[in-house]
Amino acid sequence: MARKDPSIEKLGDVLALTLKRLDLNSRLEDYGVWTVWNQVVGAAIARNAQPEKIRNGSLMVKVSSPVWMQQLQFMKEMIASKLNDQLKSPVVKNIFFVVGHIEPAVDEASPVTPAAPPRLVDASFIETIEDPEIREAFKKLLSSFARRPSKAK
C-alpha cells in the first residue's frame, strides 16, 4: 500500500484557500449589478446608460450623452438604493457617470436602438420607464426644469 506524503495537499483545499485569500465572493456580489441593471432602471434609461465597472462600492456608468448624464446625476442615490435593494446587499455606495458610446442591446424579438436625449418639451420617453418611483422622479425633474426662467443669450 502506498504511503501518503504529508507535503502533498489536496487540490480542492488549495483552491478553497486561494479563493478565500482573493476574496472573490465579494467581487461576484459586486458584479451582480449587471444582472439587475436593466430591470431596476427600466428600458429607456438602460438604452442610454450601462454599468461600466465597479470598484470599492463605486459604480461607473457610461451614458450616451451629457443630457442623460445630467438627468441621472439627480437620481443616483435612488438608483443606488434600488440596486442595493434588488441585490439584498449594500454593493453600490456611489455612482459616477461618464459620457461614452453605448452598445445597443441585441434582442431577438426587436432590435433596440439608442433613444435620443430627452427634450424638455417632449417627455413621452418617461412613460417607458418601468419603475414607478424613477418615473415620478423624472416627471418632477422635468417639470421643475420647465418652470425655470430661460437664460437670455
Backbone as CSV, one residue per row, in Angstrom:
resi,resn,N_x,N_y,N_z,CA_x,CA_y,CA_z,C_x,C_y,C_z
1,MET,0.842,-1.167,0.000,0.000,0.000,0.000,0.891,1.234,0.000
2,ALA,0.513,2.242,-0.809,1.323,3.454,-0.940,1.159,4.329,0.286
3,ARG,2.280,4.925,0.675,2.269,5.808,1.833,1.926,7.221,1.399
4,LYS,1.125,7.951,2.182,0.749,9.328,1.847,1.884,10.261,2.224
5,ASP,2.181,11.172,1.307,3.212,12.177,1.559,2.541,13.372,2.232
6,PRO,2.933,13.744,3.468,2.270,14.838,4.173,2.470,16.198,3.504
7,SER,3.444,16.329,2.611,3.670,17.615,1.947,2.733,17.823,0.761
8,ILE,2.024,16.787,0.348,1.094,16.900,-0.778,-0.277,17.291,-0.227
9,GLU,-0.850,18.364,-0.798,-2.163,18.833,-0.364,-3.193,18.524,-1.445
10,LYS,-4.420,18.414,-1.026,-5.495,18.193,-1.987,-5.707,19.465,-2.795
11,LEU,-5.961,19.288,-4.074,-6.188,20.425,-4.960,-7.373,21.264,-4.492
12,GLY,-8.436,20.623,-4.039,-9.620,21.336,-3.549,-9.299,22.229,-2.368
13,ASP,-8.440,21.742,-1.477,-8.051,22.552,-0.320,-7.242,23.769,-0.740
14,VAL,-6.345,23.558,-1.696,-5.525,24.672,-2.187,-6.401,25.715,-2.874
15,LEU,-7.347,25.261,-3.704,-8.249,26.195,-4.392,-9.128,26.942,-3.398
16,ALA,-9.649,26.258,-2.411,-10.508,26.913,-1.416,-9.734,27.995,-0.675
17,LEU,-8.509,27.689,-0.292,-7.674,28.670,0.408,-7.362,29.865,-0.490
18,THR,-7.070,29.602,-1.763,-6.751,30.673,-2.708,-7.958,31.565,-2.952
19,LEU,-9.128,30.964,-3.140,-10.340,31.750,-3.367,-10.676,32.602,-2.149
20,LYS,-10.469,32.044,-0.964,-10.729,32.804,0.259,-9.768,33.983,0.360
21,ARG,-8.507,33.760,0.026,-7.499,34.813,0.107,-7.774,35.921,-0.920
22,LEU,-8.252,35.566,-2.097,-8.539,36.560,-3.137,-9.844,37.304,-2.903
23,ASP,-10.675,36.834,-1.975,-11.959,37.457,-1.646,-12.832,37.631,-2.884
24,LEU,-12.986,36.554,-3.638,-13.764,36.606,-4.873,-15.269,36.659,-4.622
25,ASN,-15.738,36.194,-3.470,-17.179,36.237,-3.200,-17.707,37.660,-3.220
26,SER,-16.981,38.604,-2.609,-17.453,39.991,-2.615,-17.417,40.565,-4.024
27,ARG,-16.433,40.178,-4.802,-16.367,40.665,-6.191,-17.534,40.134,-7.007
28,LEU,-17.904,38.883,-6.777,-19.048,38.317,-7.502,-20.326,39.051,-7.126
29,GLU,-20.478,39.427,-5.848,-21.637,40.215,-5.425,-21.655,41.552,-6.162
30,ASP,-20.481,42.190,-6.279,-20.390,43.475,-6.972,-20.891,43.365,-8.409
31,TYR,-20.511,42.306,-9.098,-20.883,42.178,-10.500,-22.328,41.732,-10.701
32,GLY,-23.054,41.511,-9.621,-24.482,41.254,-9.720,-25.237,42.469,-10.235
33,VAL,-24.608,43.656,-10.164,-25.229,44.890,-10.667,-25.606,44.716,-12.135
34,TRP,-24.764,44.066,-12.921,-25.031,43.912,-14.352,-26.277,43.077,-14.594
35,THR,-26.548,42.133,-13.736,-27.698,41.254,-13.960,-29.030,41.929,-13.653
36,VAL,-29.028,42.954,-12.801,-30.286,43.596,-12.415,-30.431,45.015,-12.956
37,TRP,-29.407,45.564,-13.595,-29.411,46.965,-14.024,-30.628,47.305,-14.868
38,ASN,-30.840,46.589,-15.971,-31.934,46.922,-16.892,-33.293,46.851,-16.203
39,GLN,-33.469,45.872,-15.350,-34.734,45.719,-14.638,-34.948,46.886,-13.665
40,VAL,-33.905,47.312,-12.972,-34.037,48.359,-11.966,-34.301,49.721,-12.601
41,VAL,-33.563,50.067,-13.663,-33.681,51.413,-14.221,-34.729,51.530,-15.315
42,GLY,-35.153,50.425,-15.913,-36.144,50.470,-16.979,-35.495,50.568,-18.352
43,ALA,-36.279,50.309,-19.378,-35.767,50.202,-20.750,-35.209,51.512,-21.283
44,ALA,-35.891,52.637,-21.037,-35.442,53.923,-21.600,-34.072,54.319,-21.056
45,ILE,-33.889,54.168,-19.757,-32.598,54.517,-19.169,-31.550,53.491,-19.574
46,ALA,-31.909,52.222,-19.598,-30.960,51.170,-19.954,-30.419,51.338,-21.370
47,ARG,-31.235,51.894,-22.276,-30.746,52.137,-23.640,-29.703,53.241,-23.672
48,ASN,-29.674,54.079,-22.641,-28.801,55.244,-22.641,-27.799,55.272,-21.496
49,ALA,-27.795,54.259,-20.663,-26.853,54.196,-19.551,-26.611,52.734,-19.188
50,GLN,-25.344,52.346,-19.135,-24.981,50.980,-18.794,-23.799,50.976,-17.832
51,PRO,-23.804,50.066,-16.852,-22.678,49.987,-15.928,-21.405,49.611,-16.674
52,GLU,-20.326,50.258,-16.334,-19.043,50.037,-16.994,-18.101,49.221,-16.099
53,LYS,-17.957,49.645,-14.838,-17.127,48.896,-13.888,-17.517,49.298,-12.472
54,ILE,-17.118,48.461,-11.529,-17.381,48.746,-10.128,-16.113,48.427,-9.343
55,ARG,-15.793,49.329,-8.431,-14.604,49.127,-7.603,-14.846,49.777,-6.250
56,ASN,-14.679,49.007,-5.194,-14.830,49.502,-3.819,-16.150,50.230,-3.593
57,GLY,-17.228,49.712,-4.158,-18.540,50.305,-3.958,-18.866,51.466,-4.871
58,SER,-17.916,51.880,-5.722,-18.159,52.975,-6.670,-18.459,52.379,-8.041
59,LEU,-19.658,52.648,-8.524,-20.104,52.139,-9.814,-19.911,53.210,-10.871
60,MET,-19.200,52.884,-11.945,-19.048,53.809,-13.062,-20.048,53.398,-14.137
61,VAL,-20.873,54.359,-14.539,-21.919,54.107,-15.525,-21.651,54.959,-16.753
62,LYS,-21.612,54.311,-17.908,-21.420,55.020,-19.170,-22.789,55.468,-19.680
63,VAL,-22.899,56.751,-20.064,-24.156,57.298,-20.570,-23.959,57.792,-21.991
64,SER,-25.048,57.885,-22.744,-24.954,58.196,-24.167,-24.755,59.672,-24.475
65,SER,-25.068,60.564,-23.535,-24.929,61.993,-23.818,-24.824,62.782,-22.516
66,PRO,-24.346,64.025,-22.607,-24.302,64.869,-21.411,-25.687,65.130,-20.817
67,VAL,-26.698,65.153,-21.661,-28.064,65.380,-21.171,-28.479,64.232,-20.251
68,TRP,-28.230,63.007,-20.688,-28.556,61.858,-19.848,-27.707,61.866,-18.583
69,MET,-26.455,62.249,-18.683,-25.599,62.298,-17.508,-26.175,63.272,-16.480
70,GLN,-26.614,64.434,-16.942,-27.185,65.447,-16.043,-28.479,64.937,-15.398
71,GLN,-29.334,64.336,-16.196,-30.609,63.838,-15.664,-30.386,62.754,-14.613
72,LEU,-29.496,61.819,-14.903,-29.268,60.704,-13.993,-28.490,61.116,-12.750
73,GLN,-27.735,62.192,-12.852,-26.987,62.692,-11.699,-27.937,63.001,-10.535
74,PHE,-29.107,63.538,-10.847,-30.093,63.878,-9.820,-30.727,62.640,-9.189
75,MET,-30.603,61.508,-9.866,-31.281,60.299,-9.418,-30.324,59.228,-8.908
76,LYS,-29.049,59.544,-8.783,-28.085,58.490,-8.495,-28.292,57.830,-7.131
77,GLU,-28.706,58.584,-6.108,-28.939,57.966,-4.809,-30.114,56.983,-4.872
78,MET,-31.158,57.358,-5.587,-32.312,56.485,-5.716,-31.949,55.220,-6.509
79,ILE,-31.170,55.375,-7.575,-30.769,54.215,-8.372,-29.892,53.289,-7.527
80,ALA,-28.941,53.855,-6.784,-28.064,53.041,-5.929,-28.889,52.286,-4.896
81,SER,-29.860,52.961,-4.305,-30.708,52.331,-3.303,-31.498,51.170,-3.905
82,LYS,-32.062,51.378,-5.082,-32.847,50.326,-5.732,-31.969,49.148,-6.146
83,LEU,-30.751,49.436,-6.622,-29.822,48.344,-6.956,-29.493,47.529,-5.714
84,ASN,-29.182,48.208,-4.620,-28.839,47.517,-3.380,-30.024,46.715,-2.837
85,ASP,-31.224,47.262,-2.958,-32.417,46.534,-2.532,-32.581,45.253,-3.348
86,GLN,-32.389,45.375,-4.650,-32.542,44.218,-5.536,-31.465,43.158,-5.253
87,LEU,-30.239,43.622,-4.967,-29.136,42.695,-4.699,-29.120,42.201,-3.248
88,LYS,-29.953,42.827,-2.400,-30.031,42.481,-0.974,-28.678,42.601,-0.286
89,SER,-27.918,43.615,-0.710,-26.589,43.852,-0.143,-26.159,45.271,-0.506
90,PRO,-25.460,45.963,0.390,-25.026,47.345,0.077,-23.806,47.364,-0.847
91,VAL,-23.999,46.943,-2.078,-22.913,46.836,-3.050,-22.521,48.203,-3.599
92,VAL,-23.522,49.015,-3.977,-23.275,50.309,-4.618,-23.351,51.408,-3.572
93,LYS,-22.227,52.071,-3.357,-22.177,53.174,-2.395,-22.227,54.530,-3.095
94,ASN,-21.727,54.585,-4.317,-21.724,55.829,-5.086,-21.759,55.485,-6.569
95,ILE,-22.291,56.404,-7.365,-22.347,56.209,-8.811,-21.703,57.403,-9.486
96,PHE,-20.826,57.125,-10.448,-20.211,58.159,-11.273,-20.632,57.931,-12.715
97,PHE,-20.983,59.005,-13.401,-21.418,58.909,-14.785,-20.345,59.480,-15.706
98,VAL,-20.115,58.799,-16.825,-19.199,59.281,-17.852,-19.882,59.127,-19.201
99,VAL,-19.627,60.078,-20.086,-20.222,60.025,-21.425,-19.382,59.095,-22.287
100,GLY,-20.050,58.225,-23.012,-19.362,57.292,-23.898,-20.358,56.641,-24.837
101,HIS,-19.849,55.748,-25.659,-20.695,55.051,-26.629,-21.388,53.869,-25.953
102,ILE,-22.687,53.801,-26.084,-23.475,52.701,-25.527,-23.776,51.731,-26.662
103,GLU,-23.398,50.482,-26.461,-23.714,49.454,-27.450,-25.196,49.124,-27.364
104,PRO,-25.893,49.131,-28.498,-27.320,48.786,-28.450,-27.496,47.331,-28.043
105,ALA,-28.501,47.086,-27.211,-28.797,45.723,-26.770,-29.350,44.930,-27.936
106,VAL,-28.948,43.682,-28.025,-29.427,42.821,-29.102,-30.547,41.964,-28.539
107,ASP,-31.730,42.156,-29.075,-32.900,41.396,-28.654,-33.444,40.686,-29.878
108,GLU,-33.644,39.392,-29.770,-34.107,38.633,-30.931,-35.467,39.121,-31.422
109,ALA,-36.331,39.522,-30.501,-37.688,39.930,-30.879,-37.674,41.247,-31.638
110,SER,-36.977,42.241,-31.125,-36.924,43.529,-31.794,-35.622,44.227,-31.446
111,PRO,-34.866,44.628,-32.459,-33.609,45.315,-32.160,-33.866,46.650,-31.473
112,VAL,-33.052,46.961,-30.459,-33.198,48.191,-29.697,-32.215,49.215,-30.235
113,THR,-32.707,50.400,-30.525,-31.818,51.478,-30.959,-31.748,52.503,-29.846
114,PRO,-30.584,53.124,-29.660,-30.467,54.119,-28.594,-31.445,55.266,-28.807
115,ALA,-32.068,55.692,-27.742,-33.017,56.802,-27.809,-32.262,58.122,-27.858
116,ALA,-32.888,59.086,-28.481,-32.301,60.424,-28.488,-32.403,61.009,-27.089
117,PRO,-31.518,61.953,-26.759,-31.626,62.582,-25.436,-33.010,63.199,-25.259
118,PRO,-33.530,63.143,-24.051,-34.879,63.677,-23.846,-34.914,65.184,-24.060
119,ARG,-35.973,65.640,-24.731,-36.177,67.080,-24.884,-37.158,67.512,-23.812
120,LEU,-36.986,68.709,-23.311,-37.844,69.179,-22.230,-39.301,69.301,-22.658
121,VAL,-39.548,69.596,-23.937,-40.925,69.754,-24.392,-41.580,68.412,-24.703
122,ASP,-40.796,67.382,-24.998,-41.351,66.077,-25.322,-40.918,65.082,-24.254
123,ALA,-41.770,64.844,-23.291,-41.432,63.964,-22.179,-42.079,62.590,-22.347
124,SER,-42.406,62.196,-23.573,-43.081,60.916,-23.777,-42.195,59.729,-23.394
125,PHE,-40.879,59.905,-23.377,-39.992,58.806,-23.005,-40.217,58.386,-21.553
126,ILE,-40.749,59.279,-20.734,-40.940,58.977,-19.312,-41.871,57.787,-19.128
127,GLU,-42.872,57.673,-19.958,-43.838,56.585,-19.812,-43.220,55.225,-20.091
128,THR,-42.039,55.174,-20.724,-41.384,53.899,-20.978,-40.565,53.423,-19.782
129,ILE,-40.391,54.264,-18.756,-39.635,53.882,-17.569,-40.518,52.984,-16.718
130,GLU,-40.053,51.772,-16.461,-40.876,50.772,-15.780,-41.023,51.050,-14.292
131,ASP,-39.983,51.481,-13.637,-40.036,51.687,-12.190,-40.848,52.941,-11.874
132,PRO,-41.939,52.827,-11.102,-42.800,53.987,-10.851,-42.096,55.105,-10.080
133,GLU,-41.206,54.758,-9.174,-40.518,55.777,-8.388,-39.548,56.589,-9.259
134,ILE,-38.820,55.911,-10.122,-37.900,56.605,-11.034,-38.692,57.427,-12.044
135,ARG,-39.828,56.877,-12.531,-40.671,57.607,-13.482,-41.175,58.911,-12.851
136,GLU,-41.635,58.845,-11.592,-42.124,60.054,-10.909,-40.995,61.054,-10.677
137,ALA,-39.807,60.559,-10.358,-38.662,61.459,-10.148,-38.336,62.205,-11.438
138,PHE,-38.380,61.507,-12.575,-38.128,62.167,-13.858,-39.209,63.211,-14.151
139,LYS,-40.465,62.883,-13.858,-41.543,63.847,-14.097,-41.334,65.116,-13.269
140,LYS,-40.989,64.953,-11.996,-40.747,66.112,-11.129,-39.556,66.926,-11.632
141,LEU,-38.517,66.237,-12.043,-37.318,66.909,-12.530,-37.622,67.736,-13.778
142,LEU,-38.338,67.153,-14.725,-38.649,67.867,-15.963,-39.618,69.018,-15.717
143,SER,-40.559,68.834,-14.793,-41.486,69.941,-14.526,-40.758,71.090,-13.830
144,SER,-39.780,70.775,-12.981,-39.016,71.870,-12.355,-38.148,72.584,-13.381
145,PHE,-37.622,71.839,-14.356,-36.861,72.475,-15.441,-37.754,73.403,-16.265
146,ALA,-38.990,72.970,-16.495,-39.911,73.765,-17.304,-40.268,75.075,-16.600
147,ARG,-40.287,75.068,-15.277,-40.623,76.284,-14.527,-39.461,77.263,-14.424
148,ARG,-38.252,76.799,-14.674,-37.078,77.669,-14.558,-37.131,78.760,-15.635
149,PRO,-36.756,79.968,-15.283,-36.717,81.018,-16.305,-35.608,80.711,-17.312
150,SER,-35.903,80.969,-18.575,-34.895,80.702,-19.605,-33.827,81.774,-19.562
151,LYS,-32.601,81.360,-19.870,-31.474,82.299,-19.872,-31.406,82.987,-21.218
152,ALA,-31.339,84.299,-21.193,-31.233,85.052,-22.444,-29.801,84.994,-22.929
153,LYS,-29.634,84.826,-24.229,-28.295,84.750,-24.807,-27.816,86.080,-25.293
